[in-house]
Amino acid sequence: MAVQKDYPKGYVPHIGESRQYWRDIILGVNDGLVSMFLLVVGVVSGGLDREQVLLTGIAGAIAGAISMAFGEYLATKSQDEVLSAELTLERTHISEFRDMELDQLQSFFSDMGVSPDDLDSVMAGFVNNDNALLNAMAALEFGFVDSERRSPYRAMFASGALFMLGSLPSVLPFAIARSTPTALVWATTFSLLGLFAVGVVKAYVAKTSWVKSGFENLIVAGVGGAIAWSIGRLFGATVT
């Protein structure tokens, strides 16, 4: 169980253990919202009726969620395997080329702005501590910090499940509304609201402007929707 900390007034704590998964969270739900909205707009403008759009949307949502989930699993697992191989190699370097690694670590600290007068005292903690030396070199040489290690399964679930969640605003209206135009209006409304909400959440986490972040998402979806509509109209006119 996490220990509740009492922070001083005005202190803003870090996000914590969820930090490394925010990429999957934002990518998953945003991709679901944008790609499914563009798909729906495109096939509606191409002339499909409500039932056909619904079937297309369901198939697209399932395919997209599976693709996102397994793609993220493989990418995260591959990255983790590369990091494990790098750690194994770094242990070999420390064992066989210790002085070289210490010199390299000292140069890292120097580049970070540690005063030459303080370098010896800083390095003293690593000279006879293999574990500390390994952790320091892993962090500074190839950007690995154990607490930031990502679980392939968590990344897979976050991407797949949130893609499916993001697809709902575009698909559900076609299961409920009685006409294609009405369903498209509701799908557009819900999708744009969802995209703006994702932008706001992203801005809250990143501590940036929620207005700017929200409208960035809307602009992307708006431009993409116009392109998808135009392509759908062109394709529909070609095949009919």
CYANA upper distance limits for C-alpha pairs under 8 A (distance plus 0.5 A):
  7 TYR  CA     11 TYR  CA      6.69
  7 TYR  CA     13 PRO  CA      8.37
 15 ILE  CA     19 ARG  CA      6.33
 15 ILE  CA    205 VAL  CA      8.11
 17 GLU  CA    147 SER  CA      8.04
 17 GLU  CA    148 GLU  CA      8.18
 18 SER  CA     22 TRP  CA      7.17
 19 ARG  CA    148 GLU  CA      8.34
 20 GLN  CA    148 GLU  CA      6.41
 20 GLN  CA    149 ARG  CA      8.00
 20 GLN  CA    150 ARG  CA      7.04
 21 TYR  CA     25 ILE  CA      6.79
 21 TYR  CA    150 ARG  CA      7.84
 21 TYR  CA    155 ALA  CA      7.09
 21 TYR  CA    158 ALA  CA      8.28
 22 TRP  CA     26 ILE  CA      6.50
 23 ARG  CA     27 LEU  CA      6.35
 24 ASP  CA     28 GLY  CA      6.15
 24 ASP  CA    155 ALA  CA      6.64
 24 ASP  CA    158 ALA  CA      6.43
 24 ASP  CA    159 SER  CA      5.72
 25 ILE  CA     29 VAL  CA      6.83
 25 ILE  CA    158 ALA  CA      6.28
 25 ILE  CA    159 SER  CA      6.73
 25 ILE  CA    162 LEU  CA      7.17
 26 ILE  CA     30 ASN  CA      6.23
 26 ILE  CA    198 VAL  CA      7.75
 26 ILE  CA    202 LYS  CA      7.82
 27 LEU  CA     31 ASP  CA      6.19
 27 LEU  CA    159 SER  CA      7.52
 28 GLY  CA     32 GLY  CA      6.68
 28 GLY  CA     68 MET  CA      7.80
 28 GLY  CA    158 ALA  CA      7.43
 28 GLY  CA    159 SER  CA      4.87
 28 GLY  CA    160 GLY  CA      7.08
 28 GLY  CA    161 ALA  CA      8.12
 28 GLY  CA    162 LEU  CA      5.52
 28 GLY  CA    163 PHE  CA      5.00
 28 GLY  CA    166 GLY  CA      8.01
 29 VAL  CA     33 LEU  CA      6.67
 29 VAL  CA    159 SER  CA      7.94
 29 VAL  CA    162 LEU  CA      5.11
 29 VAL  CA    163 PHE  CA      5.19
 29 VAL  CA    164 MET  CA      8.00
 29 VAL  CA    165 LEU  CA      6.97
 29 VAL  CA    166 GLY  CA      5.08
 29 VAL  CA    167 SER  CA      8.37
 29 VAL  CA    198 VAL  CA      8.37
 30 ASN  CA     34 VAL  CA      6.55
 30 ASN  CA    163 PHE  CA      7.83
 30 ASN  CA    166 GLY  CA      7.01
 30 ASN  CA    195 LEU  CA      7.26
 30 ASN  CA    198 VAL  CA      7.56
 31 ASP  CA     35 SER  CA      6.12
 31 ASP  CA     36 MET  CA      8.39
 31 ASP  CA    163 PHE  CA      6.79
 31 ASP  CA    166 GLY  CA      7.73
 32 GLY  CA     36 MET  CA      6.28
 32 GLY  CA     61 ALA  CA      8.04
 32 GLY  CA     64 GLY  CA      8.15
 32 GLY  CA     65 ALA  CA      8.48
 32 GLY  CA    162 LEU  CA      7.78
 32 GLY  CA    163 PHE  CA      4.73
 32 GLY  CA    164 MET  CA      6.79
 32 GLY  CA    165 LEU  CA      7.59
 32 GLY  CA    166 GLY  CA      4.72
 32 GLY  CA    167 SER  CA      5.19
 33 LEU  CA     37 PHE  CA      6.47
 33 LEU  CA    163 PHE  CA      7.98
 33 LEU  CA    166 GLY  CA      4.94
 33 LEU  CA    167 SER  CA      5.77
 33 LEU  CA    168 LEU  CA      8.40
 33 LEU  CA    169 PRO  CA      7.83
 33 LEU  CA    170 SER  CA      7.79
 33 LEU  CA    191 SER  CA      6.54
 33 LEU  CA    194 GLY  CA      7.72
 33 LEU  CA    195 LEU  CA      7.23
 34 VAL  CA     38 LEU  CA      6.63
 34 VAL  CA    191 SER  CA      8.23
 34 VAL  CA    195 LEU  CA      8.32
 34 VAL  CA    221 ALA  CA      6.49
 35 SER  CA     39 LEU  CA      6.57
 36 MET  CA     40 VAL  CA      6.56
 36 MET  CA     57 GLY  CA      7.45
 36 MET  CA     60 GLY  CA      7.68
 36 MET  CA     61 ALA  CA      7.51
 36 MET  CA    167 SER  CA      6.05
 36 MET  CA    170 SER  CA      6.65
 36 MET  CA    171 VAL  CA      8.17
 37 PHE  CA     41 VAL  CA      6.63
 37 PHE  CA    167 SER  CA      8.08
 37 PHE  CA    170 SER  CA      5.88
 37 PHE  CA    187 ALA  CA      7.89
 37 PHE  CA    188 THR  CA      7.70
 37 PHE  CA    191 SER  CA      7.21
 37 PHE  CA    221 ALA  CA      8.46
 37 PHE  CA    225 GLY  CA      7.83
 38 LEU  CA     42 GLY  CA      6.47
 38 LEU  CA    221 ALA  CA      8.24
 38 LEU  CA    224 GLY  CA      7.04
 38 LEU  CA    225 GLY  CA      5.84
 38 LEU  CA    228 ALA  CA      6.24
 38 LEU  CA    229 TRP  CA      8.44
 39 LEU  CA     43 VAL  CA      6.77
 39 LEU  CA     57 GLY  CA      7.92
 39 LEU  CA    228 ALA  CA      7.81
 40 VAL  CA     44 VAL  CA      6.54
 40 VAL  CA     53 VAL  CA      7.11
 40 VAL  CA     56 THR  CA      8.49
 40 VAL  CA     57 GLY  CA      7.13
 40 VAL  CA    170 SER  CA      7.29
 40 VAL  CA    171 VAL  CA      8.22
 40 VAL  CA    184 LEU  CA      8.37
 41 VAL  CA     45 SER  CA      6.63
 41 VAL  CA    184 LEU  CA      7.92
 41 VAL  CA    225 GLY  CA      6.98
 41 VAL  CA    228 ALA  CA      6.78
 41 VAL  CA    229 TRP  CA      6.16
 41 VAL  CA    232 GLY  CA      8.26
 42 GLY  CA     46 GLY  CA      6.66
 42 GLY  CA    225 GLY  CA      8.29
 42 GLY  CA    228 ALA  CA      5.23
 42 GLY  CA    229 TRP  CA      5.39
 42 GLY  CA    230 SER  CA      8.18
 42 GLY  CA    231 ILE  CA      7.28
 42 GLY  CA    232 GLY  CA      5.05
 42 GLY  CA    233 ARG  CA      8.19
 43 VAL  CA     47 GLY  CA      7.02
 43 VAL  CA     48 LEU  CA      6.36
 43 VAL  CA     53 VAL  CA      7.11
 43 VAL  CA    232 GLY  CA      6.49
 44 VAL  CA     48 LEU  CA      5.82
 44 VAL  CA     49 ASP  CA      7.59
 44 VAL  CA     53 VAL  CA      7.26
 44 VAL  CA    180 THR  CA      8.10
 44 VAL  CA    184 LEU  CA      8.37
 44 VAL  CA    229 TRP  CA      8.45
 44 VAL  CA    232 GLY  CA      7.92
 45 SER  CA    229 TRP  CA      6.02
 45 SER  CA    230 SER  CA      8.14
 45 SER  CA    232 GLY  CA      5.51
 45 SER  CA    233 ARG  CA      5.65
 45 SER  CA    236 GLY  CA      7.83
 46 GLY  CA    229 TRP  CA      8.37
 46 GLY  CA    232 GLY  CA      4.81
 46 GLY  CA    233 ARG  CA      5.52
 46 GLY  CA    234 LEU  CA      8.02
 46 GLY  CA    235 PHE  CA      6.79
 46 GLY  CA    236 GLY  CA      4.72
 46 GLY  CA    237 ALA  CA      8.05
 47 GLY  CA    233 ARG  CA      8.32
 47 GLY  CA    236 GLY  CA      6.65
 48 LEU  CA     52 GLN  CA      6.25
 48 LEU  CA     53 VAL  CA      6.54
 49 ASP  CA     53 VAL  CA      6.63
 49 ASP  CA    180 THR  CA      6.84
 50 ARG  CA     54 LEU  CA      6.61
 50 ARG  CA    174 PHE  CA      6.47
 50 ARG  CA    179 SER  CA      7.00
 50 ARG  CA    180 THR  CA      5.37
 50 ARG  CA    183 ALA  CA      8.36
 51 GLU  CA     55 LEU  CA      6.72
 51 GLU  CA    174 PHE  CA      7.82
 51 GLU  CA    175 ALA  CA      8.42
 52 GLN  CA     56 THR  CA      6.58
 53 VAL  CA     57 GLY  CA      6.42
 53 VAL  CA    174 PHE  CA      7.61
 54 LEU  CA     58 ILE  CA      6.62
 54 LEU  CA    171 VAL  CA      6.76
 54 LEU  CA    172 LEU  CA      8.45
 54 LEU  CA    174 PHE  CA      5.98
 54 LEU  CA    175 ALA  CA      6.97
 55 LEU  CA     59 ALA  CA      6.67
 56 THR  CA     60 GLY  CA      6.47
 57 GLY  CA     61 ALA  CA      6.47
 57 GLY  CA    170 SER  CA      8.21
 57 GLY  CA    171 VAL  CA      6.05
 58 ILE  CA     62 ILE  CA      6.71
 58 ILE  CA    171 VAL  CA      7.34
 59 ALA  CA     63 ALA  CA      6.53
 60 GLY  CA     64 GLY  CA      6.28
 61 ALA  CA     65 ALA  CA      6.50
 61 ALA  CA    163 PHE  CA      8.12
 61 ALA  CA    164 MET  CA      6.48
 61 ALA  CA    167 SER  CA      6.49
 62 ILE  CA     66 ILE  CA      6.70
 62 ILE  CA    164 MET  CA      7.66
 63 ALA  CA     67 SER  CA      6.53
 64 GLY  CA     68 MET  CA      6.46
 64 GLY  CA    160 GLY  CA      8.35
 64 GLY  CA    163 PHE  CA      7.65
 64 GLY  CA    164 MET  CA      8.28
 65 ALA  CA     69 ALA  CA      6.48
 65 ALA  CA    159 SER  CA      7.91
 65 ALA  CA    160 GLY  CA      4.92
 65 ALA  CA    161 ALA  CA      7.23
 65 ALA  CA    162 LEU  CA      8.50
 65 ALA  CA    163 PHE  CA      5.91
 65 ALA  CA    164 MET  CA      6.11
 66 ILE  CA     70 PHE  CA      6.62
 66 ILE  CA    160 GLY  CA      6.61
 67 SER  CA     71 GLY  CA      6.20
 67 SER  CA    160 GLY  CA      8.16
 68 MET  CA     72 GLU  CA      6.44
 68 MET  CA    156 MET  CA      7.97
 68 MET  CA    159 SER  CA      6.31
 68 MET  CA    160 GLY  CA      5.88
 68 MET  CA    163 PHE  CA      7.86
 69 ALA  CA     73 TYR  CA      6.65
 69 ALA  CA    155 ALA  CA      8.11
 69 ALA  CA    156 MET  CA      4.84
 69 ALA  CA    157 PHE  CA      6.75
 69 ALA  CA    158 ALA  CA      8.16
 69 ALA  CA    159 SER  CA      5.84
 69 ALA  CA    160 GLY  CA      4.70
 69 ALA  CA    161 ALA  CA      8.28
 70 PHE  CA     74 LEU  CA      6.59
 70 PHE  CA    156 MET  CA      6.68
 70 PHE  CA    160 GLY  CA      8.43
 71 GLY  CA     75 ALA  CA      6.60
 71 GLY  CA    156 MET  CA      8.23
 72 GLU  CA     76 THR  CA      6.38
 72 GLU  CA    152 PRO  CA      7.82
 72 GLU  CA    155 ALA  CA      6.77
 72 GLU  CA    156 MET  CA      5.91
 72 GLU  CA    159 SER  CA      7.40
 73 TYR  CA     77 LYS  CA      6.43
 73 TYR  CA    152 PRO  CA      5.31
 73 TYR  CA    153 TYR  CA      6.85
 73 TYR  CA    155 ALA  CA      6.82
 73 TYR  CA    156 MET  CA      5.32
 74 LEU  CA     78 SER  CA      6.43
 74 LEU  CA    152 PRO  CA      7.88
 75 ALA  CA     79 GLN  CA      6.66
 76 THR  CA     80 ASP  CA      6.62
 76 THR  CA    150 ARG  CA      7.46
 76 THR  CA    151 SER  CA      7.80
 76 THR  CA    152 PRO  CA      5.67
 76 THR  CA    155 ALA  CA      7.71
 77 LYS  CA     81 GLU  CA      6.67
 77 LYS  CA    151 SER  CA      8.26
 77 LYS  CA    152 PRO  CA      5.88
 78 SER  CA     82 VAL  CA      6.74
 79 GLN  CA     83 LEU  CA      6.76
 80 ASP  CA     84 SER  CA      6.65
 80 ASP  CA    149 ARG  CA      7.98
 80 ASP  CA    150 ARG  CA      8.02
 81 GLU  CA     85 ALA  CA      6.70
 82 VAL  CA     86 GLU  CA      6.71
 83 LEU  CA     87 LEU  CA      6.68
 83 LEU  CA    144 PHE  CA      7.84
 84 SER  CA     88 THR  CA      6.76
 85 ALA  CA     89 LEU  CA      6.72
 86 GLU  CA     90 GLU  CA      6.55
 87 LEU  CA     91 ARG  CA      6.74
 87 LEU  CA    134 LEU  CA      8.39
 87 LEU  CA    138 ALA  CA      7.43
 88 THR  CA     92 THR  CA      7.02
 89 LEU  CA     93 HIS  CA      6.78
 90 GLU  CA     94 ILE  CA      6.69
 90 GLU  CA    134 LEU  CA      7.40
 90 GLU  CA    137 MET  CA      8.31
 90 GLU  CA    138 ALA  CA      8.05
 91 ARG  CA     95 SER  CA      6.62
 91 ARG  CA    134 LEU  CA      7.26
 92 THR  CA     96 GLU  CA      6.49
 92 THR  CA     97 PHE  CA      8.31
 93 HIS  CA     97 PHE  CA      5.54
 93 HIS  CA     98 ARG  CA      7.03
 93 HIS  CA    101 GLU  CA      7.52
 94 ILE  CA     98 ARG  CA      5.00
 94 ILE  CA    101 GLU  CA      6.81
 94 ILE  CA    130 ASP  CA      7.86
 94 ILE  CA    133 LEU  CA      8.44
 94 ILE  CA    134 LEU  CA      7.94
 97 PHE  CA    101 GLU  CA      6.90
 98 ARG  CA    102 LEU  CA      6.71
 99 ASP  CA    103 ASP  CA      6.66
100 MET  CA    104 GLN  CA      6.66
101 GLU  CA    105 LEU  CA      6.60
101 GLU  CA    137 MET  CA      8.43
102 LEU  CA    106 GLN  CA      6.61
102 LEU  CA    123 MET  CA      8.49
102 LEU  CA    126 PHE  CA      8.41
102 LEU  CA    127 VAL  CA      7.78
102 LEU  CA    133 LEU  CA      8.44
103 ASP  CA    107 SER  CA      6.80
104 GLN  CA    108 PHE  CA      6.83
105 LEU  CA    109 PHE  CA      6.89
105 LEU  CA    136 ALA  CA      8.16
105 LEU  CA    137 MET  CA      7.06
105 LEU  CA    140 LEU  CA      8.47
106 GLN  CA    110 SER  CA      6.67
106 GLN  CA    119 LEU  CA      7.54
106 GLN  CA    123 MET  CA      7.37
107 SER  CA    111 ASP  CA      6.58
108 PHE  CA    112 MET  CA      6.75
108 PHE  CA    140 LEU  CA      7.57
109 PHE  CA    113 GLY  CA      7.09
109 PHE  CA    114 VAL  CA      6.14
109 PHE  CA    119 LEU  CA      7.99
110 SER  CA    114 VAL  CA      5.58
110 SER  CA    115 SER  CA      7.40
110 SER  CA    116 PRO  CA      7.59
110 SER  CA    119 LEU  CA      7.96
114 VAL  CA    118 ASP  CA      7.14
114 VAL  CA    119 LEU  CA      7.03
115 SER  CA    119 LEU  CA      6.86
116 PRO  CA    120 ASP  CA      8.34
118 ASP  CA    122 VAL  CA      6.74
119 LEU  CA    123 MET  CA      6.48
120 ASP  CA    124 ALA  CA      6.60
121 SER  CA    125 GLY  CA      8.05
123 MET  CA    127 VAL  CA      6.93
124 ALA  CA    128 ASN  CA      8.38
125 GLY  CA    129 ASN  CA      7.37
125 GLY  CA    132 ALA  CA      8.21
126 PHE  CA    130 ASP  CA      7.53
126 PHE  CA    132 ALA  CA      6.38
126 PHE  CA    133 LEU  CA      5.72
127 VAL  CA    133 LEU  CA      8.10
129 ASN  CA    133 LEU  CA      6.66
130 ASP  CA    134 LEU  CA      6.50
131 ASN  CA    135 ASN  CA      6.70
132 ALA  CA    136 ALA  CA      6.56
133 LEU  CA    137 MET  CA      6.55
134 LEU  CA    138 ALA  CA      6.46
135 ASN  CA    139 ALA  CA      6.66
135 ASN  CA    145 VAL  CA      7.98
136 ALA  CA    140 LEU  CA      6.58
137 MET  CA    141 GLU  CA      5.79
137 MET  CA    142 PHE  CA      8.13
138 ALA  CA    142 PHE  CA      6.17
138 ALA  CA    143 GLY  CA      6.71
138 ALA  CA    144 PHE  CA      5.66
138 ALA  CA    145 VAL  CA      7.53
139 ALA  CA    143 GLY  CA      4.93
139 ALA  CA    144 PHE  CA      5.04
139 ALA  CA    145 VAL  CA      6.01
140 LEU  CA    144 PHE  CA      8.12
144 PHE  CA    148 GLU  CA      8.02
144 PHE  CA    149 ARG  CA      8.35
145 VAL  CA    149 ARG  CA      7.35
150 ARG  CA    154 ARG  CA      8.15
150 ARG  CA    155 ALA  CA      7.66
151 SER  CA    155 ALA  CA      6.67
152 PRO  CA    156 MET  CA      6.46
153 TYR  CA    157 PHE  CA      6.65
154 ARG  CA    158 ALA  CA      6.52
155 ALA  CA    159 SER  CA      6.61
156 MET  CA    160 GLY  CA      6.54
157 PHE  CA    161 ALA  CA      6.15
157 PHE  CA    162 LEU  CA      8.44
158 ALA  CA    162 LEU  CA      6.30
159 SER  CA    163 PHE  CA      6.48
160 GLY  CA    164 MET  CA      6.87
161 ALA  CA    165 LEU  CA      6.76
162 LEU  CA    166 GLY  CA      6.47
163 PHE  CA    167 SER  CA      6.74
164 MET  CA    168 LEU  CA      7.19
166 GLY  CA    194 GLY  CA      8.26
167 SER  CA    171 VAL  CA      6.83
168 LEU  CA    172 LEU  CA      6.03
169 PRO  CA    173 PRO  CA      7.53
169 PRO  CA    187 ALA  CA      6.09
169 PRO  CA    190 PHE  CA      5.74
169 PRO  CA    191 SER  CA      5.84
169 PRO  CA    194 GLY  CA      8.19
170 SER  CA    174 PHE  CA      8.39
170 SER  CA    184 LEU  CA      8.45
170 SER  CA    187 ALA  CA      4.99
170 SER  CA    188 THR  CA      7.52
170 SER  CA    190 PHE  CA      7.74
170 SER  CA    191 SER  CA      6.66
171 VAL  CA    175 ALA  CA      7.63
171 VAL  CA    187 ALA  CA      7.57
172 LEU  CA    176 ILE  CA      7.00
172 LEU  CA    187 ALA  CA      8.20
173 PRO  CA    177 ALA  CA      6.10
173 PRO  CA    183 ALA  CA      5.36
173 PRO  CA    184 LEU  CA      7.84
173 PRO  CA    186 TRP  CA      6.63
173 PRO  CA    187 ALA  CA      6.31
174 PHE  CA    178 ARG  CA      8.28
174 PHE  CA    179 SER  CA      8.43
174 PHE  CA    180 THR  CA      7.48
174 PHE  CA    183 ALA  CA      5.63
174 PHE  CA    184 LEU  CA      8.06
174 PHE  CA    187 ALA  CA      8.47
176 ILE  CA    183 ALA  CA      8.15
177 ALA  CA    182 THR  CA      6.85
177 ALA  CA    183 ALA  CA      5.73
178 ARG  CA    182 THR  CA      7.81
178 ARG  CA    183 ALA  CA      7.92
179 SER  CA    183 ALA  CA      6.69
180 THR  CA    184 LEU  CA      6.56
181 PRO  CA    185 VAL  CA      6.75
182 THR  CA    186 TRP  CA      6.87
183 ALA  CA    187 ALA  CA      6.47
184 LEU  CA    188 THR  CA      6.45
185 VAL  CA    189 THR  CA      6.66
186 TRP  CA    190 PHE  CA      6.51
187 ALA  CA    191 SER  CA      6.37
188 THR  CA    192 LEU  CA      6.54
189 THR  CA    193 LEU  CA      6.69
190 PHE  CA    194 GLY  CA      6.52
191 SER  CA    195 LEU  CA      6.60
192 LEU  CA    196 PHE  CA      6.62
192 LEU  CA    218 LEU  CA      6.70
192 LEU  CA    221 ALA  CA      8.01
193 LEU  CA    197 ALA  CA      6.61
194 GLY  CA    198 VAL  CA      6.68
195 LEU  CA    199 GLY  CA      6.77
195 LEU  CA    214 GLY  CA      7.51
195 LEU  CA    217 ASN  CA      6.20
195 LEU  CA    218 LEU  CA      6.81
196 PHE  CA    200 VAL  CA      6.78
196 PHE  CA    213 SER  CA      8.29
196 PHE  CA    214 GLY  CA      4.79
196 PHE  CA    215 PHE  CA      6.95
196 PHE  CA    217 ASN  CA      6.67
196 PHE  CA    218 LEU  CA      6.76
197 ALA  CA    201 VAL  CA      6.73
197 ALA  CA    214 GLY  CA      7.16
198 VAL  CA    202 LYS  CA      6.55
198 VAL  CA    214 GLY  CA      7.56
198 VAL  CA    217 ASN  CA      8.48
199 GLY  CA    203 ALA  CA      6.59
199 GLY  CA    210 TRP  CA      7.10
199 GLY  CA    213 SER  CA      5.26
199 GLY  CA    214 GLY  CA      4.53
199 GLY  CA    215 PHE  CA      7.95
199 GLY  CA    216 GLU  CA      7.96
199 GLY  CA    217 ASN  CA      6.69
200 VAL  CA    204 TYR  CA      6.67
200 VAL  CA    210 TRP  CA      5.13
200 VAL  CA    211 VAL  CA      7.61
200 VAL  CA    213 SER  CA      6.72
200 VAL  CA    214 GLY  CA      5.87
201 VAL  CA    205 VAL  CA      6.81
201 VAL  CA    210 TRP  CA      8.16
202 LYS  CA    206 ALA  CA      6.51
202 LYS  CA    210 TRP  CA      8.32
202 LYS  CA    213 SER  CA      7.83
203 ALA  CA    207 LYS  CA      5.90
203 ALA  CA    208 THR  CA      5.29
203 ALA  CA    209 SER  CA      6.37
203 ALA  CA    210 TRP  CA      5.44
203 ALA  CA    213 SER  CA      6.50
204 TYR  CA    208 THR  CA      7.11
204 TYR  CA    209 SER  CA      8.46
204 TYR  CA    210 TRP  CA      7.30
208 THR  CA    213 SER  CA      8.16
209 SER  CA    213 SER  CA      6.69
210 TRP  CA    214 GLY  CA      6.31
211 VAL  CA    215 PHE  CA      6.67
212 LYS  CA    216 GLU  CA      6.56
213 SER  CA    217 ASN  CA      7.14
214 GLY  CA    218 LEU  CA      7.07
215 PHE  CA    219 ILE  CA      6.53
216 GLU  CA    220 VAL  CA      6.86
217 ASN  CA    221 ALA  CA      6.80
218 LEU  CA    222 GLY  CA      6.39
219 ILE  CA    223 VAL  CA      6.56
220 VAL  CA    224 GLY  CA      6.52
221 ALA  CA    225 GLY  CA      6.27
222 GLY  CA    226 ALA  CA      6.75
223 VAL  CA    227 ILE  CA      6.84
224 GLY  CA    228 ALA  CA      6.56
225 GLY  CA    229 TRP  CA      6.50
226 ALA  CA    230 SER  CA      6.68
227 ILE  CA    231 ILE  CA      6.67
228 ALA  CA    232 GLY  CA      6.50
229 TRP  CA    233 ARG  CA      6.63
230 SER  CA    234 LEU  CA      6.66
231 ILE  CA    235 PHE  CA      6.51
232 GLY  CA    236 GLY  CA      6.35
233 ARG  CA    237 ALA  CA      6.55
234 LEU  CA    238 THR  CA      6.71
235 PHE  CA    239 VAL  CA      6.84
236 GLY  CA    240 THR  CA      6.61
